[in-house]
C-alpha cells in the first residue's frame, strides 16, 4: 500500500511540476522581463522586422523576424538551447507565435506580455 501511495505521489509530482513543458512558455510583465534580461545568461530576442528593429529596440537584443520563412533555421543557428530566451515584438502577438515555435523545439521561453509598446510606455531603455 505504501508503495502504491508513493508511486501515485511521484506521478502527480511529475504531472503538476511548475517547470515549463515542451511547447509552453511564460508571458511576463515589463518589470519581470527587465529583471530577467539583467541576467547575462538570458538571450534577448526581438522578432519584429528589420525596419521595426532599426527604429528602436531593447539594448543587446538579437533580431530574427518571426514572419521570415527561415525563422526556425536562423533561430537554431543563432540561439543556444541551454540558455533561456526572452522574446518580444511590437505588441505581443508575434512574440507569442515565436515563443510557441521555439518552445516546441525545446527552448525555454519568456515572452514580454505587452511587447515593445509596453516596454516604451514603462520608460525602459531603448536603443536606436
Order of alpha helices (4+ residues) and beta strands (2+ residues): alpha-beta-alpha-beta-alpha-beta-alpha-beta-alpha-beta-alpha
